[in-house]
Amino acid sequence: MAIRTTYEIVHSCGHEVTHDLSNRPADRRAGFARWLEGRDCTVCWRAARDSDTESKEAWLAAKRAEERRAATEWAEQFDMPPLEGPERALEWGERSRHQLVTSAYDVLVSEGTWDETDWAVLEDKVRTVTRAGWWIDQRDAEGPDLPELLDAATSDDIGTENPFR
């Protein structure tokens, strides 16, 4: 007698679906069939997942607005120059700059061995890099890497305005 490969599953959503489980080892088919009974069918699962898109988008928009507000307040507080680049990259660049510089401050000054004088020198270098794309490219960098990254910035990344306002 051969072990069966197809199962009629009544999913938790109420739909009955025939599943071909021949691609599973014979000793795992019955357990998987029981597991499937406790889940929605594929159609219902996809519908539930796709219908939640609006709440995800609303959550993301709120998160981005909060990050934008924090970055703007930080830039004003520390007299950071506006970034240059395509309009759609400016907000992302501002957020990336804010996150990297505040992370660097936490690691180097708050938790590290730097004093405010060392930080002031680095902060002046931060003000010189005004290309939004440069900050976006560094979005995954670690805070302690900021001094080396700023040293590697090229003339294309550094603005032409006087950083000492």
DSSP file (Angstrom, degrees, kcal/mol; ACC not computed):
  #  RESIDUE AA STRUCTURE BP1 BP2  ACC     N-H-->O    O-->H-N    N-H-->O    O-->H-N    TCO  KAPPA ALPHA  PHI   PSI    X-CA   Y-CA   Z-CA
    1    1 A M              0   0    0      0, 0.0     2,-0.2     0, 0.0     0, 0.0   0.000 360.0 360.0 360.0 127.6    0.0    0.0    0.0
    2    2 A A        -     0   0    0      1,-0.1     2,-0.3     0, 0.0     3,-0.1  -0.570 360.0-111.0 -85.8 146.6    1.5    3.4   -1.0
    3    3 A I        -     0   0    0     -2,-0.2    -1,-0.1     1,-0.1    24,-0.0  -0.592  43.6-107.0 -75.2 134.4    1.4    6.4    1.2
    4    4 A R        -     0   0    0     -2,-0.3    -1,-0.1     1,-0.1    25,-0.1  -0.231  27.7-168.4 -68.1 152.9   -1.0    9.0   -0.1
    5    5 A T        +     0   0    0      1,-0.1    16,-3.7    -3,-0.1     2,-0.4   0.569  66.2  64.9-115.1 -17.9    0.4   12.1   -1.7
    6    6 A T  E     -A   20   0A   0     14,-0.2     2,-0.4    15,-0.1    14,-0.2  -0.903  59.9-171.1-114.0 141.6   -2.8   14.3   -2.0
    7    7 A Y  E     -A   19   0A   0     12,-2.3    12,-2.9    -2,-0.4     2,-0.8  -0.987  23.1-136.2-131.4 137.4   -4.8   15.6    0.8
    8    8 A E  E     -A   18   0A   0     -2,-0.4     2,-0.5    10,-0.2    10,-0.2  -0.851  33.2-167.1 -89.3 110.3   -8.2   17.4    0.9
    9    9 A I  E     -A   17   0A   0      8,-2.9     8,-2.7    -2,-0.8     2,-0.8  -0.879  19.6-156.1-107.7 128.6   -7.5   20.2    3.4
   10   10 A V  E     -A   16   0A   0     -2,-0.5     6,-0.2     6,-0.2     5,-0.1  -0.899  27.5-148.2 -98.4 106.0  -10.3   22.3    5.0
   11   11 A H    >   -     0   0    0      4,-2.7     3,-2.1    -2,-0.8    29,-0.2  -0.197  25.5-104.2 -73.0 165.2   -8.4   25.5    5.8
   12   12 A S  T 3  S+     0   0    0     27,-1.7    28,-0.2    24,-0.4    -1,-0.1   0.721 121.4  61.9 -64.0 -20.4   -9.2   27.7    8.8
   13   13 A C  T 3  S-     0   0    0     26,-0.4    -1,-0.3     2,-0.1    27,-0.1   0.582 120.1-109.8 -79.6  -9.3  -10.8   30.2    6.4
   14   14 A G  S <  S+     0   0    0     -3,-2.1     2,-0.2     1,-0.3    -2,-0.1   0.256  75.9 129.9 100.7 -11.5  -13.3   27.5    5.4
   15   15 A H        -     0   0    0     -5,-0.1    -4,-2.7     1,-0.0     2,-0.5  -0.544  50.8-140.5 -78.9 142.1  -12.1   26.8    1.9
   16   16 A E  E     +A   10   0A   0     -6,-0.2     2,-0.4    -2,-0.2    -6,-0.2  -0.907  26.3 176.4-104.3 125.4  -11.4   23.2    0.9
   17   17 A V  E     -A    9   0A   0     -8,-2.7    -8,-2.9    -2,-0.5     2,-0.6  -0.983  29.0-131.6-131.9 139.2   -8.3   22.8   -1.3
   18   18 A T  E     -A    8   0A   0     -2,-0.4     2,-0.5   -10,-0.2   -10,-0.2  -0.814  28.1-163.1 -88.5 121.8   -6.6   19.6   -2.7
   19   19 A H  E     -A    7   0A   0    -12,-2.9   -12,-2.3    -2,-0.6     2,-0.8  -0.909  14.5-145.3-110.1 131.7   -2.9   19.8   -1.9
   20   20 A D  E     +A    6   0A   0     -2,-0.5     3,-0.3   -14,-0.2   -14,-0.2  -0.858  21.8 173.9 -92.3 110.1   -0.3   17.6   -3.7
   21   21 A L    >   +     0   0    0    -16,-3.7     3,-1.9    -2,-0.8   -15,-0.1   0.079  40.6 116.9-104.8  22.0    2.3   16.8   -1.0
   22   22 A S  T 3   +     0   0    0      1,-0.3    -1,-0.2   -17,-0.3     4,-0.1   0.700  67.8  65.4 -65.5 -17.9    4.4   14.4   -3.1
   23   23 A N  T 3  S+     0   0    0     -3,-0.3    -1,-0.3   -18,-0.1    -2,-0.1   0.512  92.3  78.3 -82.1  -2.4    7.4   16.8   -2.9
   24   24 A R  S <  S-     0   0    0     -3,-1.9     5,-0.1   -19,-0.1    -3,-0.0  -0.740  97.9 -92.4-101.4 152.3    7.6   16.2    0.8
   25   25 A P    >>  -     0   0    0      0, 0.0     3,-2.0     0, 0.0     4,-0.6  -0.329  39.0-116.0 -59.3 147.1    9.1   13.1    2.5
   26   26 A A  G >4 S+     0   0    0      1,-0.3     3,-0.7     2,-0.2     4,-0.5   0.824 113.0  55.3 -57.6 -35.4    6.4   10.4    3.1
   27   27 A D  G 34 S+     0   0    0      1,-0.2    -1,-0.3     2,-0.1     4,-0.2   0.515 109.5  47.4 -79.9  -2.4    6.8   10.6    6.9
   28   28 A R  G <> S+     0   0    0     -3,-2.0     4,-1.8     2,-0.1    -1,-0.2   0.438  87.0  85.8-114.5  -2.0    6.2   14.4    7.0
   29   29 A R  H <X S+     0   0    0     -3,-0.7     4,-2.5    -4,-0.6     5,-0.2   0.935  88.8  47.7 -67.6 -47.8    3.1   14.6    4.8
   30   30 A A  H  > S+     0   0    0     -4,-0.5     4,-2.1     1,-0.2    -1,-0.2   0.901 112.9  49.2 -64.4 -41.0    0.4   14.0    7.4
   31   31 A G  H  > S+     0   0    0      2,-0.2     4,-2.0     1,-0.2    -1,-0.2   0.898 112.0  48.4 -64.2 -40.3    2.0   16.5    9.9
   32   32 A F  H  X S+     0   0    0     -4,-1.8     4,-2.5     2,-0.2    -2,-0.2   0.886 108.6  54.2 -67.4 -37.9    2.2   19.1    7.2
   33   33 A A  H  X S+     0   0    0     -4,-2.5     4,-1.6     2,-0.2    -2,-0.2   0.909 108.6  49.2 -61.8 -41.9   -1.4   18.5    6.2
   34   34 A R  H  X S+     0   0    0     -4,-2.1     4,-0.8     1,-0.2    -1,-0.2   0.902 110.4  51.2 -63.0 -40.4   -2.5   19.1    9.9
   35   35 A W  H >< S+     0   0    0     -4,-2.0     3,-0.9     1,-0.2    -2,-0.2   0.910 106.8  53.7 -62.6 -42.7   -0.4   22.3    9.9
   36   36 A L  H >< S+     0   0    0     -4,-2.5     3,-1.8     1,-0.2   -24,-0.4   0.848  99.2  63.3 -61.2 -34.7   -2.2   23.5    6.7
   37   37 A E  H 3< S+     0   0    0     -4,-1.6    -1,-0.2     1,-0.3    -2,-0.2   0.799  99.7  54.1 -61.2 -28.2   -5.6   22.9    8.3
   38   38 A G  T << S+     0   0    0     -3,-0.9     2,-0.3    -4,-0.8    -1,-0.3   0.400 103.9  70.4 -86.2   3.3   -4.7   25.6   10.9
   39   39 A R  S <  S-     0   0    0     -3,-1.8   -27,-1.7    -4,-0.1   -26,-0.4  -0.804  87.4-101.7-119.5 158.2   -3.9   28.2    8.2
   40   40 A D        -     0   0    0     -2,-0.3    -2,-0.1   -29,-0.2    -1,-0.0  -0.403  48.9 -98.1 -69.0 155.3   -5.9   30.2    5.7
   41   41 A C     >  -     0   0    0      1,-0.1     4,-2.7    -2,-0.1     5,-0.2  -0.245  40.3 -99.5 -67.4 166.7   -5.7   29.0    2.1
   42   42 A T  H  > S+     0   0    0      1,-0.2     4,-2.5     2,-0.2     5,-0.2   0.888 122.0  52.1 -58.0 -43.0   -3.3   30.7   -0.2
   43   43 A V  H  > S+     0   0    0      1,-0.2     4,-2.1     2,-0.2    -1,-0.2   0.935 113.7  42.6 -61.7 -47.5   -5.9   33.0   -1.8
   44   44 A C  H  > S+     0   0    0      2,-0.2     4,-2.4     1,-0.2    -2,-0.2   0.883 112.7  53.7 -67.8 -38.6   -7.2   34.2    1.6
   45   45 A W  H  X S+     0   0    0     -4,-2.7     4,-2.3     2,-0.2    -2,-0.2   0.929 110.8  46.0 -61.4 -45.8   -3.6   34.6    3.0
   46   46 A R  H  X S+     0   0    0     -4,-2.5     4,-2.8    -5,-0.2     5,-0.2   0.904 111.7  51.8 -64.8 -40.7   -2.6   36.8    0.0
   47   47 A A  H  X S+     0   0    0     -4,-2.1     4,-2.0    -5,-0.2    -2,-0.2   0.913 111.5  46.7 -62.7 -42.5   -5.8   38.9    0.3
   48   48 A A  H  X S+     0   0    0     -4,-2.4     4,-0.7     2,-0.2    -1,-0.2   0.901 114.3  47.6 -66.1 -40.9   -5.2   39.5    4.0
   49   49 A R  H >< S+     0   0    0     -4,-2.3     3,-0.6    -5,-0.2    -2,-0.2   0.918 114.5  45.5 -66.2 -44.4   -1.5   40.4    3.4
   50   50 A D  H >< S+     0   0    0     -4,-2.8     3,-1.3     1,-0.2     4,-0.2   0.811 106.6  58.7 -71.9 -30.3   -2.3   42.7    0.5
   51   51 A S  H >< S+     0   0    0     -4,-2.0     3,-0.6     1,-0.3     4,-0.3   0.705  96.5  63.7 -72.6 -17.7   -5.2   44.5    2.2
   52   52 A D  T <X S+     0   0    0     -4,-0.7     4,-1.8    -3,-0.6     3,-0.3   0.432  73.8  97.1 -84.2   1.0   -2.8   45.5    5.0
   53   53 A T  H <> S+     0   0    0     -3,-1.3     4,-2.7     1,-0.2    -1,-0.2   0.864  76.7  57.7 -59.6 -38.6   -0.8   47.6    2.6
   54   54 A E  H <> S+     0   0    0     -3,-0.6     4,-2.3     1,-0.2    -1,-0.2   0.908 106.9  46.4 -62.0 -43.2   -2.6   50.8    3.6
   55   55 A S  H  > S+     0   0    0     -4,-0.3     4,-2.3    -3,-0.3    -1,-0.2   0.871 112.5  51.1 -69.5 -34.5   -1.7   50.6    7.3
   56   56 A K  H  X S+     0   0    0     -4,-1.8     4,-2.6     2,-0.2    -2,-0.2   0.922 111.4  47.9 -64.2 -43.3    1.9   49.8    6.4
   57   57 A E  H  X S+     0   0    0     -4,-2.7     4,-2.5     2,-0.2    -2,-0.2   0.892 112.1  49.1 -65.1 -39.5    2.1   52.8    4.1
   58   58 A A  H  X S+     0   0    0     -4,-2.3     4,-2.2     2,-0.2    -1,-0.2   0.912 112.0  48.7 -65.7 -42.4    0.5   55.0    6.8
   59   59 A W  H  X S+     0   0    0     -4,-2.3     4,-2.4     2,-0.2    -2,-0.2   0.927 112.8  47.6 -62.3 -45.2    3.0   53.7    9.4
   60   60 A L  H  X S+     0   0    0     -4,-2.6     4,-2.7     1,-0.2     5,-0.2   0.901 110.6  51.4 -64.7 -41.0    5.9   54.3    7.1
   61   61 A A  H  X S+     0   0    0     -4,-2.5     4,-2.2     2,-0.2    -1,-0.2   0.906 111.4  47.8 -62.6 -41.2    4.7   57.8    6.2
   62   62 A A  H  X S+     0   0    0     -4,-2.2     4,-2.2     2,-0.2    -2,-0.2   0.906 112.4  49.1 -65.4 -41.5    4.4   58.7    9.9
   63   63 A K  H  X S+     0   0    0     -4,-2.4     4,-2.5     2,-0.2    -2,-0.2   0.926 112.0  48.1 -63.8 -44.8    7.9   57.3   10.6
   64   64 A R  H  X S+     0   0    0     -4,-2.7     4,-2.7     1,-0.2    -1,-0.2   0.882 110.3  52.3 -63.5 -39.0    9.4   59.2    7.7
   65   65 A A  H  X S+     0   0    0     -4,-2.2     4,-2.5     2,-0.2    -1,-0.2   0.912 110.5  47.7 -64.3 -41.9    7.7   62.4    8.9
   66   66 A E  H  X S+     0   0    0     -4,-2.2     4,-2.5     2,-0.2    -2,-0.2   0.917 113.2  47.9 -64.5 -43.8    9.1   62.0   12.4
   67   67 A E  H  X S+     0   0    0     -4,-2.5     4,-2.5     2,-0.2    -2,-0.2   0.905 112.0  50.4 -62.8 -41.2   12.6   61.3   11.0
   68   68 A R  H  X S+     0   0    0     -4,-2.7     4,-2.4     2,-0.2    -2,-0.2   0.918 111.0  48.7 -62.8 -44.2   12.3   64.4    8.8
   69   69 A R  H  X S+     0   0    0     -4,-2.5     4,-2.5     2,-0.2     5,-0.2   0.923 112.7  47.5 -62.1 -45.1   11.2   66.6   11.7
   70   70 A A  H  X S+     0   0    0     -4,-2.5     4,-2.3     1,-0.2    -2,-0.2   0.904 113.0  48.7 -63.3 -41.7   14.1   65.3   13.9
   71   71 A A  H  X S+     0   0    0     -4,-2.5     4,-2.5     2,-0.2    -1,-0.2   0.889 112.0  48.8 -66.6 -39.3   16.7   65.8   11.1
   72   72 A T  H  X S+     0   0    0     -4,-2.4     4,-2.2     2,-0.2    -2,-0.2   0.929 112.6  47.0 -66.7 -45.6   15.4   69.3   10.4
   73   73 A E  H  X S+     0   0    0     -4,-2.5     4,-2.5     1,-0.2    -2,-0.2   0.906 113.6  49.2 -61.7 -41.7   15.5   70.4   14.0
   74   74 A W  H  X S+     0   0    0     -4,-2.3     4,-2.4    -5,-0.2    -2,-0.2   0.923 109.8  50.7 -64.1 -44.6   19.0   68.9   14.4
   75   75 A A  H  <>S+     0   0    0     -4,-2.5     5,-2.8     1,-0.2    -1,-0.2   0.891 113.7  45.3 -62.2 -39.9   20.3   70.7   11.3
   76   76 A E  H ><5S+     0   0    0     -4,-2.2     3,-0.9     3,-0.2    -1,-0.2   0.917 112.3  51.3 -68.1 -42.9   18.9   74.0   12.6
   77   77 A Q  H 3<5S+     0   0    0     -4,-2.5    -2,-0.2     1,-0.2    -1,-0.2   0.882 119.0  35.5 -62.4 -39.9   20.3   73.4   16.1
   78   78 A F  T 3<5S-     0   0    0     -4,-2.4    -1,-0.2    -5,-0.2    -2,-0.2   0.201 109.9-117.9-103.9  15.6   23.8   72.6   14.9
   79   79 A D  T < 5 +     0   0    0     -3,-0.9    -3,-0.2    -4,-0.2    86,-0.1   0.881  47.1 176.2  54.2  47.0   23.8   75.1   12.0
   80   80 A M      < -     0   0    0     -5,-2.8    -1,-0.2    -6,-0.2     3,-0.1  -0.634  30.1-116.6 -81.6 139.3   24.2   72.4    9.3
   81   81 A P        -     0   0    0      0, 0.0    -1,-0.1     0, 0.0     2,-0.0  -0.358  35.4 -94.9 -71.9 155.5   24.1   73.7    5.7
   82   82 A P        -     0   0    0      0, 0.0     2,-0.1     0, 0.0     8,-0.0  -0.384  44.1-114.3 -66.4 149.6   21.4   72.6    3.3
   83   83 A L        -     0   0    0      7,-0.1     2,-0.3    -3,-0.1    48,-0.2  -0.462  23.0-136.6 -84.1 159.1   22.2   69.7    1.2
   84   84 A E  B     +b  131   0B   0     46,-3.7    48,-2.9    -2,-0.1    49,-0.4  -0.868  51.4  74.5-115.1 148.4   22.5   69.8   -2.6
   85   85 A G  S    S-     0   0    0     -2,-0.3     5,-0.1    46,-0.2    46,-0.0  -0.889  82.3 -17.1 145.3-172.6   21.2   67.4   -5.2
   86   86 A P    >>  -     0   0    0      0, 0.0     3,-1.7     0, 0.0     4,-1.0  -0.287  63.8-116.5 -61.2 146.4   18.0   66.2   -6.8
   87   87 A E  H >> S+     0   0    0      1,-0.3     3,-0.7     2,-0.2     4,-0.6   0.868 113.9  54.0 -52.5 -42.5   14.9   67.3   -5.0
   88   88 A R  H 34 S+     0   0    0      1,-0.2     4,-0.4     2,-0.1    -1,-0.3   0.657 108.3  50.5 -72.9 -12.9   13.8   63.7   -4.3
   89   89 A A  H <> S+     0   0    0     -3,-1.7     4,-2.7     2,-0.1    -1,-0.2   0.616  89.7  80.5 -95.7 -14.3   17.2   62.9   -2.6
   90   90 A L  H <X S+     0   0    0     -4,-1.0     4,-2.6    -3,-0.7     5,-0.2   0.930  93.8  43.3 -63.5 -49.0   17.3   65.9   -0.3
   91   91 A E  H  X S+     0   0    0     -4,-0.6     4,-2.5     2,-0.2    -1,-0.2   0.918 116.3  48.6 -62.8 -42.7   15.1   64.5    2.5
   92   92 A W  H  > S+     0   0    0     -4,-0.4     4,-2.6     1,-0.2    -1,-0.2   0.912 112.3  49.1 -63.9 -42.0   16.7   61.1    2.4
   93   93 A G  H  X S+     0   0    0     -4,-2.7     4,-2.8     2,-0.2    -2,-0.2   0.904 110.1  51.0 -63.2 -42.1   20.1   62.7    2.5
   94   94 A E  H  X S+     0   0    0     -4,-2.6     4,-2.5    -5,-0.2    -2,-0.2   0.925 112.5  46.2 -61.3 -45.1   19.1   64.9    5.5
   95   95 A R  H  X S+     0   0    0     -4,-2.5     4,-2.6     2,-0.2    -2,-0.2   0.919 113.5  49.0 -63.5 -43.0   17.8   61.8    7.4
   96   96 A S  H  X S+     0   0    0     -4,-2.6     4,-2.4     2,-0.2     5,-0.2   0.913 112.0  48.2 -64.2 -43.1   21.0   59.9    6.5
   97   97 A R  H  X S+     0   0    0     -4,-2.8     4,-2.7     2,-0.2     5,-0.3   0.942 112.8  48.7 -62.2 -47.5   23.3   62.7    7.6
   98   98 A H  H  X S+     0   0    0     -4,-2.5     4,-2.4    -5,-0.2     5,-0.3   0.932 113.3  46.3 -58.3 -47.9   21.4   63.1   10.9
   99   99 A Q  H  X S+     0   0    0     -4,-2.6     4,-1.8     1,-0.2    -1,-0.2   0.910 115.9  44.4 -64.3 -43.0   21.4   59.4   11.7
  100  100 A L  H  X S+     0   0    0     -4,-2.4     4,-2.4    -5,-0.2    -2,-0.2   0.921 115.7  45.8 -69.8 -43.5   25.1   58.9   10.9
  101  101 A V  H  X S+     0   0    0     -4,-2.7     4,-2.4    -5,-0.2    -2,-0.2   0.915 114.3  47.0 -69.6 -41.6   26.3   62.1   12.7
  102  102 A T  H  X S+     0   0    0     -4,-2.4     4,-2.3    -5,-0.3    -1,-0.2   0.876 112.7  50.9 -67.4 -34.5   24.3   61.5   15.8
  103  103 A S  H  X S+     0   0    0     -4,-1.8     4,-2.3    -5,-0.3     5,-0.2   0.917 110.3  49.3 -65.0 -42.7   25.4   57.8   15.9
  104  104 A A  H  X S+     0   0    0     -4,-2.4     4,-3.2     2,-0.2     5,-0.4   0.909 110.1  51.1 -63.1 -41.7   29.0   59.0   15.6
  105  105 A Y  H  X>S+     0   0    0     -4,-2.4     4,-2.3     1,-0.2     5,-2.0   0.932 109.9  49.9 -61.6 -45.2   28.6   61.5   18.4
  106  106 A D  I  <>S+     0   0    0     -4,-2.3     5,-2.5     3,-0.2     6,-0.3   0.930 118.8  37.3 -58.2 -46.3   27.1   58.8   20.7
  107  107 A V  I  <5S+     0   0    0     -4,-2.3    -2,-0.2     3,-0.2    -1,-0.2   0.915 125.1  36.3 -75.4 -43.5   29.9   56.4   20.0
  108  108 A L  I  <5S+     0   0    0     -4,-3.2     6,-2.3    -5,-0.2    -3,-0.2   0.875 133.7  15.5 -82.1 -38.1   32.9   58.8   19.9
  109  109 A V  I  <5S+     0   0    0     -4,-2.3    -3,-0.2    -5,-0.4    -4,-0.1   0.880 128.0  40.6-103.1 -57.9   31.9   61.3   22.5
  110  110 A S  I   <S+     0   0    0     -5,-2.0    -3,-0.2     1,-0.2    -4,-0.2   0.920 137.4  15.0 -62.9 -44.8   29.2   60.1   24.8
  111  111 A E  S   <S+     0   0    0     -5,-2.5    -1,-0.2    -6,-0.3    -4,-0.2   0.593 124.7  60.4-103.2 -14.2   30.5   56.5   25.1
  112  112 A G  S    S-     0   0    0     -6,-0.3    -4,-0.2    -7,-0.3    -3,-0.1   0.008  92.2 -92.7-103.3-155.9   34.0   57.0   23.8
  113  113 A T  S    S+     0   0    0     -6,-0.1    -4,-0.2     2,-0.1     2,-0.1   0.399  79.0 112.7-106.4  -0.4   37.2   59.0   24.6
  114  114 A W        -     0   0    0     -6,-2.3     2,-0.2     4,-0.1    -2,-0.1  -0.426  52.1-149.4 -73.7 148.8   36.6   62.1   22.4
  115  115 A D     >  -     0   0    0     -2,-0.1     4,-2.0     1,-0.0     3,-0.2  -0.569  35.7 -92.8-105.8 179.5   36.0   65.4   24.1
  116  116 A E  H  > S+     0   0    0      1,-0.2     4,-2.2     2,-0.2     5,-0.1   0.795 123.5  58.4 -65.0 -28.7   34.0   68.3   22.7
  117  117 A T  H  > S+     0   0    0      2,-0.2     4,-1.4     1,-0.2    -1,-0.2   0.928 107.1  46.5 -66.5 -44.9   37.1   69.9   21.1
  118  118 A D  H  > S+     0   0    0      1,-0.2     4,-1.7     2,-0.2    -2,-0.2   0.911 113.4  50.2 -61.3 -41.4   37.7   66.8   19.0
  119  119 A W  H  X S+     0   0    0     -4,-2.0     4,-3.1     1,-0.2    -2,-0.2   0.883 103.4  58.7 -66.2 -37.5   34.1   66.7   18.0
  120  120 A A  H  X S+     0   0    0     -4,-2.2     4,-1.7     1,-0.2    -1,-0.2   0.873 105.0  50.8 -60.3 -37.4   34.0   70.3   17.0
  121  121 A V  H  X S+     0   0    0     -4,-1.4     4,-1.4     2,-0.2    -1,-0.2   0.929 113.2  44.8 -64.8 -45.2   36.8   69.6   14.4
  122  122 A L  H  X S+     0   0    0     -4,-1.7     4,-2.2     1,-0.2    -2,-0.2   0.891 109.3  56.3 -66.0 -39.3   34.8   66.7   13.0
  123  123 A E  H  X S+     0   0    0     -4,-3.1     4,-1.8     1,-0.2    -1,-0.2   0.870 103.8  53.9 -61.8 -36.5   31.6   68.7   13.0
  124  124 A D  H  X S+     0   0    0     -4,-1.7     4,-0.7     1,-0.2    -1,-0.2   0.877 108.3  49.7 -64.6 -36.8   33.3   71.3   10.9
  125  125 A K  H >X S+     0   0    0     -4,-1.4     4,-0.9     1,-0.2     3,-0.8   0.879 106.1  56.6 -67.2 -37.5   34.2   68.6    8.4
  126  126 A V  H >< S+     0   0    0     -4,-2.2     3,-0.8     1,-0.3    -2,-0.2   0.901 102.1  56.6 -59.5 -40.9   30.6   67.4    8.4
  127  127 A R  H 3< S+     0   0    0     -4,-1.8    -1,-0.3     1,-0.2    -2,-0.2   0.752 100.2  59.4 -64.4 -23.7   29.4   70.9    7.4
  128  128 A T  H << S+     0   0    0     -3,-0.8    31,-2.3    -4,-0.7     2,-0.9   0.778  87.1  79.1 -78.8 -25.1   31.6   70.8    4.3
  129  129 A V  B <<  +C  158   0C   0     -4,-0.9    29,-0.2    -3,-0.8    -1,-0.1  -0.736  50.4 155.4 -88.1 107.5   30.0   67.7    2.7
  130  130 A T        +     0   0    0     27,-1.4   -46,-3.7    -2,-0.9     2,-0.7   0.393  30.0 111.2-116.3   1.0   26.8   69.0    1.2
  131  131 A R  B >>  -b   84   0B   0     26,-1.5     4,-1.3   -48,-0.2     3,-0.9  -0.698  55.9-152.6 -81.7 118.3   26.0   66.5   -1.6
  132  132 A A  H 3> S+     0   0    0    -48,-2.9     4,-2.2    -2,-0.7     5,-0.2   0.870  93.1  60.1 -57.3 -39.9   22.9   64.6   -0.5
  133  133 A G  H 3> S+     0   0    0    -49,-0.4     4,-2.4     1,-0.2    -1,-0.3   0.825  99.4  56.7 -60.2 -32.8   24.0   61.5   -2.5
  134  134 A W  H <> S+     0   0    0     -3,-0.9     4,-1.1     2,-0.2    -1,-0.2   0.934 109.1  45.4 -64.8 -44.4   27.2   61.2   -0.4
  135  135 A W  H  < S+     0   0    0     -4,-1.3     3,-0.2     1,-0.2    -2,-0.2   0.880 111.8  51.9 -67.0 -37.5   25.2   61.0    2.8
  136  136 A I  H >< S+     0   0    0     -4,-2.2     3,-1.6     1,-0.2    -1,-0.2   0.907 106.6  54.1 -64.2 -40.6   22.7   58.5    1.2
  137  137 A D  H 3< S+     0   0    0     -4,-2.4     3,-0.4     1,-0.3    -1,-0.2   0.788 109.3  49.0 -62.9 -26.8   25.7   56.3    0.1
  138  138 A Q  T >< S+     0   0    0     -4,-1.1     3,-2.2    -3,-0.2    -1,-0.3   0.297  76.3 111.8 -94.4   9.3   26.9   56.3    3.8
  139  139 A R  T <  S+     0   0    0     -3,-1.6    -1,-0.2     1,-0.3    -2,-0.1   0.740  80.3  44.8 -59.9 -25.3   23.5   55.3    5.2
  140  140 A D  T 3  S+     0   0    0     -3,-0.4    -1,-0.3    -4,-0.2    -2,-0.1   0.386  89.8 115.8 -98.2   3.8   24.7   51.9    6.3
  141  141 A A    <   -     0   0    0     -3,-2.2     2,-0.3     1,-0.1    -3,-0.0  -0.299  68.5-114.1 -72.0 156.8   28.0   53.1    7.8
  142  142 A E    >   -     0   0    0      1,-0.1     3,-1.6   -39,-0.0     4,-0.4  -0.649  24.3-116.0 -88.4 148.3   28.8   52.8   11.4
  143  143 A G  G >  S+     0   0    0     -2,-0.3     3,-1.8     1,-0.3   -39,-0.2   0.869 112.2  56.8 -52.1 -45.2   29.2   55.9   13.6
  144  144 A P  G 3  S+     0   0    0      0, 0.0     4,-0.3     0, 0.0    -1,-0.3   0.694  99.3  62.9 -64.7 -15.6   32.9   55.4   14.4
  145  145 A D  G <> S+     0   0    0     -3,-1.6     4,-2.4     1,-0.2     3,-0.3   0.583  76.0  94.0 -82.8  -9.7   33.7   55.3   10.7
  146  146 A L  H <> S+     0   0    0     -3,-1.8     4,-2.7    -4,-0.4     5,-0.2   0.877  79.7  52.8 -56.0 -45.6   32.5   58.9   10.1
  147  147 A P  H  > S+     0   0    0      0, 0.0     4,-1.8     0, 0.0    -1,-0.2   0.926 113.5  44.0 -57.9 -43.0   36.0   60.5   10.5
  148  148 A E  H  > S+     0   0    0     -4,-0.3     4,-1.4    -3,-0.3    -2,-0.2   0.887 113.0  51.7 -68.2 -38.6   37.5   58.2    7.9
  149  149 A L  H  X S+     0   0    0     -4,-2.4     4,-0.6     1,-0.2    -1,-0.2   0.908 109.1  50.1 -63.9 -42.0   34.6   58.6    5.6
  150  150 A L  H >< S+     0   0    0     -4,-2.7     3,-0.8     1,-0.2    -1,-0.2   0.873 107.7  54.0 -65.3 -36.1   34.8   62.4    5.7
  151  151 A D  H 3< S+     0   0    0     -4,-1.8    -1,-0.2    -5,-0.2    -2,-0.2   0.819 108.1  51.1 -64.8 -29.7   38.5   62.2    5.0
  152  152 A A  H 3< S+     0   0    0     -4,-1.4    -1,-0.2    -3,-0.2    -2,-0.2   0.567  82.2 116.9 -85.4  -9.4   37.7   60.2    1.9
  153  153 A A    <<  -     0   0    0     -3,-0.8     2,-0.1    -4,-0.6    -3,-0.0  -0.349  57.8-141.6 -61.9 137.8   35.1   62.6    0.6
  154  154 A T    >>  -     0   0    0      1,-0.1     3,-1.4    -2,-0.0     4,-1.0  -0.379  28.6 -95.1 -95.9 175.7   36.2   64.1   -2.7
  155  155 A S  T 34 S+     0   0    0      1,-0.3     3,-0.1     2,-0.2    -1,-0.1   0.756 122.9  64.4 -63.3 -23.8   35.8   67.6   -4.1
  156  156 A D  T 34 S+     0   0    0      1,-0.2    -1,-0.3   -25,-0.0    -3,-0.0   0.778 105.5  44.8 -67.9 -25.3   32.6   66.5   -5.8
  157  157 A D  T <4 S+     0   0    0     -3,-1.4   -26,-1.5     2,-0.1   -27,-1.4   0.661  98.9  82.4 -91.2 -19.0   31.0   65.9   -2.4
  158  158 A I  B  < S-C  129   0C   0     -4,-1.0   -29,-0.2   -29,-0.2   -30,-0.1  -0.749  78.0-128.2 -95.7 130.8   32.2   69.1   -0.8
  159  159 A G        -     0   0    0    -31,-2.3    -2,-0.1    -2,-0.4    -1,-0.1  -0.194   7.7-131.7 -71.6 166.5   30.2   72.2   -1.3
  160  160 A T  S    S+     0   0    0      2,-0.1    -1,-0.1   -30,-0.0     2,-0.1   0.483  73.9 103.3 -97.7  -5.0   31.7   75.5   -2.5
  161  161 A E  S    S-     0   0    0      1,-0.1    -2,-0.0   -33,-0.1     3,-0.0  -0.379  88.0 -93.4 -75.5 158.3   30.0   77.7    0.1
  162  162 A N        -     0   0    0      1,-0.2    -1,-0.1    -2,-0.1    -2,-0.1  -0.608  31.4-159.6 -71.1 116.2   32.0   79.0    3.0
  163  163 A P  S    S+     0   0    0      0, 0.0     2,-1.1     0, 0.0    -1,-0.2   0.668  79.8  74.0 -74.7 -13.5   31.4   76.4    5.8
  164  164 A F              0   0    0      1,-0.2    -2,-0.1    -3,-0.0   -40,-0.0  -0.702 360.0 360.0 -99.8  82.2   32.4   79.0    8.5
  165  165 A R              0   0    0     -2,-1.1    -1,-0.2   -86,-0.1    -3,-0.0   0.477 360.0 360.0 -78.2 360.0   29.3   81.2    8.5
